[in-house]
Amino acid sequence: MKFSPDDLNPDQAFSYAFKPRIGIKAQDTENDKGVKVLEVDSDSPADKAGIKEDDLITSFDGIEVSSADQLAKLSRDAKDAKDKSSMKIQLKRGGKSQTIEIKIPKKLKTANL
């Protein structure tokens, strides 16, 4: 089956619900003790919480982090939890440890009436 934009009825409205992202790009470290933040998307939940490039994330919601894949899974699981409104991230910046709370944007629904 092929689908083309020409097949759409102009009276139909489509909306896509994307899950909110934390807004970071992270990389494994050689010693498997945390993940290094490579980029922070501007105006993302991570940016608003104060996460910076070169931060070393060491734990996510109390779970020690050893790889970027693990951090991605923990983040997805937290975003899928219906009663979760924030995540606590332990990180190192300039050799000092700190805890940052990232607020999860509420999923807003829309309707065309």
N, C-alpha and C positions, 0 to 999 in steps of 0.2 A: 504494500500500500504506500503510495507516495502522498506527501502533504506539501502544499504550496500556499504561500500567503494569498494567492488569488482565489483559493478555495474558501476563504473566510467570508462570512456574512458580515458586512460592515456594522450591523446592529448588534453583533455579538461582542462581548467584552471578555478579555482574558486577563487574568492576573496571576502572577507567580508569587508564591510565598517562599522566600529564601530564609533559611535559618540565620539568625544573626551570628556573626563571627566575632572572635575576640579582636582580631585585627593585627596579628603579628606573624612574621616569618621567622622561624627558629631553626637552629642547626645543632646537631649532636656535638658533644665535646669529646676530645680524645680520651679523657679519663672517665667518661660515662658518669660524671658527677654534675648533673644539670644540663640545661640546654642554653645556648647563646642566642640572644635576640638579635637578628640581622636587620630587621625592618619593623617599624611600627606604622600602620596605616593612620594617616591624619584623621582626626575626628572619630576614631574607632573607640570601642569600650576600653581597650588597652591604653590608648593615647590619653583618654579622659582620666584614667586611673593613675597615670604618671609613669607607665613603663617606658623605658628608653632603649634605644639601640645600644648594644653591647652589654645590657644587663644579663646576668646569669640566673635563669630560673632554676631553683633547686627543689621546690615542692609546689604541689597544686592541691589545694584543699586538704592539706595534711599528708599527702602521699608524696614520697620522695620521687623525683623525676630523674630518669637516666637517659632518655632519648626523645628526639622530636616526635617520633611515632607515638610514644607513650603519652606525651603531652597532648597531642592531637586527639587521641582516644579519650583521655580524661576530660578534655574540653568539650568534646561531642557529648559524652555521657552527662556532663553537668548541664549543658544547654537543653538536653532532652528531658531532664528532670522537671516535672511540672511545678514543683513547690520551691524550686531553686531561684533565688533572685540575685545572688552574688557568688563570687568565687574568691577565695583567698590564695594569693600567690606569694610564696617566700622567694626572695631573690637576693643576689649579691650585686652591689654596685660600688665600684671603687674599693673593693675588699670589705665593705660593711654590709651586714645582713639587714633586710627590712621586709616587712609584710605589706602587701598592697592588696586592696579589695577591688575586684572588677565587678561592676554591676551589669547584670544581664538585661538587655533591653526586653521589655515586655512585647510579646507577639501580638500585634494589633491586627484585627480582622477588618476587612472591608466588604461592602455589599453594594452591588449596583441595583437600585430599586427603580 
